[in-house]
Amino acid sequence: MSTDRRASWLKGVLDLLVLASLTEDESYGYEISKTLAEAGLGQIKGGTLYPVLNRLEEAGLLAAEFRVTERGPGRRYYRLTERGRETLTEQSGLWLAFDESVRAMLTKGAAG
């Protein structure tokens, strides 16, 4: 089994990571992608990221605002809503518990 499964793992947690990337301040798609890449998650392409942003906005977890810039194209800025913060807190706890269970099994398997 030499298949790199990171892409499928990332798909399962990308919504949560996008929410987490917006805890400090608002941001736009390219900057969110850079933040995730700098965290060691690889390059998230727009074709993957923007549907996530749209879905989170439609769910009321993000609010978005289009802003015109002096140079270059306008940008759509995203920020967490109160519901988004609550969801992030709840889902983070669930993910960390899941991560702990996975680590326990992998550690047990590696030691055995």
Backbone bond lengths (Angstrom), bond angles and torsions (degrees), N, CA, C in turn:
res aa  C-N    CA-C-N  psi(-1)  N-CA   C-N-CA  omega(-1)  CA-C   N-CA-C  phi
1 M - - - 1.458 - - 1.531 107.92 -
2 S 1.321 117.21 89.35 1.454 120.29 -177.51 1.528 111.96 -106.37
3 T 1.305 118.02 6.46 1.453 121.74 -179.60 1.529 110.31 -65.95
4 D 1.323 115.26 133.30 1.469 120.21 176.78 1.523 107.25 -79.82
5 R 1.304 116.35 114.05 1.463 121.83 -175.31 1.531 113.44 -94.30
6 R 1.320 117.74 4.02 1.461 120.04 -176.51 1.529 112.77 -57.93
7 A 1.320 117.76 -37.48 1.469 120.01 -179.04 1.526 111.06 -62.88
8 S 1.322 117.56 -42.23 1.465 119.36 179.62 1.531 110.83 -72.14
9 W 1.328 117.90 -33.88 1.463 120.07 176.08 1.524 109.65 -64.46
10 L 1.331 115.61 -43.87 1.460 120.77 -178.94 1.521 111.13 -62.67
11 K 1.308 116.05 -40.20 1.471 120.16 179.70 1.527 110.93 -57.61
12 G 1.331 116.46 -37.62 1.455 120.79 -178.53 1.515 114.67 -71.68
13 V 1.330 117.29 -18.11 1.464 120.22 -175.19 1.539 112.53 -125.00
14 L 1.324 117.68 3.48 1.463 120.86 -174.98 1.525 112.79 -62.03
15 D 1.323 118.86 -40.03 1.466 120.55 177.86 1.530 110.30 -55.93
16 L 1.310 116.15 -46.68 1.460 122.04 -178.98 1.531 111.07 -64.06
17 L 1.322 116.69 -40.83 1.462 120.66 179.60 1.527 111.80 -66.50
18 V 1.319 116.87 -37.87 1.463 120.53 177.40 1.527 109.42 -64.27
19 L 1.324 117.31 -45.75 1.465 120.02 177.10 1.533 110.28 -58.83
20 A 1.327 116.74 -44.64 1.466 120.93 -179.02 1.524 111.54 -62.86
21 S 1.329 116.92 -33.31 1.468 120.14 -178.73 1.527 111.98 -68.77
22 L 1.324 117.37 -14.54 1.461 121.67 -177.04 1.530 112.99 -106.67
23 T 1.315 118.37 13.45 1.464 120.16 -177.62 1.527 112.24 -70.38
24 E 1.315 117.55 -33.09 1.466 120.95 -176.75 1.527 112.27 -81.71
25 D 1.331 116.38 -42.25 1.457 120.08 -172.73 1.522 109.19 -162.88
26 E 1.320 115.39 170.09 1.458 119.70 175.04 1.521 109.17 -73.38
27 S 1.328 115.87 162.65 1.453 120.36 -179.75 1.526 109.14 -160.79
28 Y 1.323 115.93 173.29 1.460 121.57 177.19 1.527 109.20 -118.76
29 G 1.308 116.23 167.76 1.456 122.37 -170.23 1.512 116.13 -48.96
30 Y 1.332 117.05 -51.32 1.459 119.45 -177.16 1.524 111.18 -62.23
31 E 1.328 117.60 -41.39 1.464 121.07 179.09 1.526 111.38 -66.30
32 I 1.330 116.76 -38.14 1.465 120.46 176.75 1.525 109.29 -61.68
33 S 1.324 116.16 -44.56 1.460 121.35 178.48 1.527 111.16 -59.76
34 K 1.332 117.04 -42.96 1.465 121.44 178.17 1.526 110.89 -63.84
35 T 1.321 117.47 -42.20 1.469 121.75 179.03 1.528 110.51 -59.29
36 L 1.324 116.49 -44.83 1.463 120.75 179.58 1.527 110.95 -65.80
37 A 1.334 117.10 -41.17 1.469 120.78 178.79 1.527 110.35 -63.78
38 E 1.338 117.06 -43.18 1.466 121.13 179.77 1.527 111.85 -65.45
39 A 1.327 117.09 -23.42 1.469 121.19 177.06 1.529 111.66 -80.75
40 G 1.340 116.74 -0.20 1.464 120.45 177.74 1.513 114.36 91.47
41 L 1.336 116.81 16.29 1.465 120.20 -176.56 1.525 113.51 -95.70
42 G 1.300 117.36 4.43 1.453 121.37 -179.65 1.516 111.06 83.14
43 Q 1.328 114.37 174.68 1.456 120.32 -178.84 1.525 110.07 -81.07
44 I 1.326 116.61 120.44 1.460 121.94 177.25 1.524 107.02 -95.12
45 K 1.298 117.25 115.74 1.459 121.06 -177.86 1.528 111.13 -74.61
46 G 1.323 115.29 154.92 1.453 121.53 -179.96 1.515 113.11 -56.45
47 G 1.316 117.12 -36.49 1.457 121.20 179.84 1.519 112.96 -65.04
48 T 1.315 116.72 -18.44 1.459 122.36 174.89 1.525 110.49 -96.56
49 L 1.329 116.60 -43.57 1.458 121.26 -173.63 1.523 113.78 -71.74
50 Y 1.324 117.69 -46.25 1.465 119.23 -173.49 1.528 113.80 -65.30
51 P 1.318 119.98 -37.44 1.473 118.10 173.13 1.536 112.56 -61.59
52 V 1.340 117.08 -34.61 1.467 120.83 176.85 1.526 109.38 -64.94
53 L 1.332 116.95 -47.76 1.465 120.85 179.12 1.523 110.96 -59.05
54 N 1.324 116.83 -43.78 1.470 120.56 179.10 1.522 111.59 -63.21
55 R 1.321 116.44 -43.39 1.466 120.79 179.88 1.531 111.03 -63.28
56 L 1.335 116.60 -42.92 1.460 120.58 179.46 1.527 111.52 -66.49
57 E 1.323 116.27 -35.77 1.465 119.79 176.33 1.530 110.57 -67.09
58 E 1.320 116.93 -45.69 1.467 120.99 179.29 1.530 111.75 -61.43
59 A 1.334 116.42 -30.48 1.469 121.14 179.72 1.532 111.78 -81.53
60 G 1.321 117.05 -3.41 1.458 120.81 179.34 1.519 114.12 80.98
61 L 1.339 117.10 13.64 1.455 120.88 -179.19 1.524 112.12 -88.90
62 L 1.335 115.58 -22.34 1.461 122.53 176.76 1.516 108.83 -128.11
63 A 1.315 115.43 150.54 1.459 121.77 169.60 1.525 105.45 -114.48
64 A 1.321 116.82 145.04 1.456 120.70 -177.67 1.523 110.23 -128.99
65 E 1.315 114.22 149.45 1.459 120.99 179.00 1.518 108.25 -143.28
66 F 1.327 116.48 127.76 1.460 121.22 177.40 1.513 108.57 -85.28
67 R 1.332 116.58 132.41 1.457 121.74 179.03 1.519 110.18 -127.45
68 V 1.310 114.95 134.10 1.454 121.72 175.82 1.524 107.64 -79.20
69 T 1.325 116.71 140.62 1.459 120.84 177.29 1.520 109.11 -111.65
70 E 1.329 115.62 157.28 1.461 119.75 179.87 1.516 111.46 -66.89
71 R 1.325 115.44 -38.84 1.466 119.92 178.52 1.519 108.52 -122.86
72 G 1.299 115.65 137.02 1.452 119.90 177.09 1.526 112.25 82.15
73 P 1.310 115.17 -177.69 1.468 119.72 -177.73 1.525 112.25 -71.89
74 G 1.318 115.89 158.12 1.462 120.59 174.59 1.519 109.66 -66.97
75 R 1.308 114.92 165.87 1.470 120.19 -178.80 1.516 109.75 -131.34
76 R 1.308 113.70 148.82 1.457 121.13 175.16 1.527 107.18 -99.25
77 Y 1.333 116.04 114.38 1.462 121.79 -179.68 1.521 109.53 -94.34
78 Y 1.332 115.02 139.11 1.463 122.20 -178.79 1.522 109.30 -116.23
79 R 1.326 115.87 144.77 1.464 121.40 173.93 1.521 108.15 -142.39
80 L 1.320 114.97 153.77 1.463 120.55 177.59 1.525 110.26 -69.94
81 T 1.299 116.21 140.19 1.464 120.90 169.97 1.532 106.86 -91.76
82 E 1.315 116.54 172.21 1.468 119.70 176.74 1.530 109.99 -59.81
83 R 1.317 115.57 -41.32 1.475 119.90 177.49 1.528 110.79 -62.71
84 G 1.337 116.11 -36.80 1.465 120.49 177.23 1.513 111.94 -64.07
85 R 1.337 116.88 -40.57 1.476 120.96 178.01 1.530 110.65 -64.69
86 E 1.328 115.91 -42.51 1.472 119.92 178.75 1.521 110.74 -63.06
87 T 1.322 115.97 -43.75 1.470 120.90 179.16 1.521 110.64 -63.52
88 L 1.327 116.49 -42.59 1.464 120.50 178.69 1.521 110.74 -59.93
89 T 1.311 117.37 -45.48 1.469 120.97 179.73 1.525 110.80 -61.11
90 E 1.325 115.86 -48.09 1.469 120.90 -178.50 1.526 111.53 -64.08
91 Q 1.335 116.60 -50.29 1.463 120.87 -176.33 1.523 112.14 -69.51
92 S 1.328 116.93 -31.96 1.468 119.71 176.61 1.522 110.28 -62.19
93 G 1.327 116.23 -43.50 1.461 119.94 178.12 1.520 111.81 -60.82
94 L 1.324 116.07 -42.59 1.462 120.13 178.95 1.531 110.94 -65.37
95 W 1.338 116.87 -43.08 1.460 120.70 -179.66 1.531 110.29 -63.83
96 L 1.328 117.63 -44.35 1.466 120.60 -178.31 1.530 111.34 -64.49
97 A 1.326 117.12 -36.01 1.466 120.19 175.82 1.533 110.25 -66.50
98 F 1.330 116.43 -41.23 1.465 121.58 177.39 1.533 109.89 -62.64
99 D 1.335 115.88 -45.74 1.461 121.60 178.68 1.529 110.86 -57.98
100 E 1.318 115.89 -42.06 1.466 120.54 179.22 1.530 110.82 -62.18
101 S 1.320 116.57 -41.14 1.472 120.57 179.01 1.530 111.03 -65.80
102 V 1.328 116.11 -42.18 1.469 120.41 178.68 1.525 109.79 -63.24
103 R 1.323 116.78 -45.76 1.477 120.50 179.68 1.530 110.73 -60.31
104 A 1.323 117.06 -41.29 1.460 120.21 -179.93 1.527 110.51 -62.10
105 M 1.332 116.54 -43.24 1.465 119.30 179.92 1.522 111.36 -67.79
106 L 1.327 117.66 -41.86 1.459 120.47 -178.95 1.523 111.43 -67.71
107 T 1.315 116.62 -38.37 1.455 121.06 178.14 1.523 110.24 -65.86
108 K 1.330 115.68 -43.08 1.462 121.39 177.96 1.526 109.89 -62.67
109 G 1.331 116.37 -43.43 1.461 120.83 -179.77 1.525 112.64 -65.70
110 A 1.332 116.15 -39.39 1.460 120.94 -179.53 1.531 111.46 -70.30
111 A 1.346 115.64 -32.37 1.466 119.88 -178.82 1.526 111.80 -79.27
112 G 1.344 114.81 -23.62 1.465 118.45 -175.00 1.441 111.64 -81.86
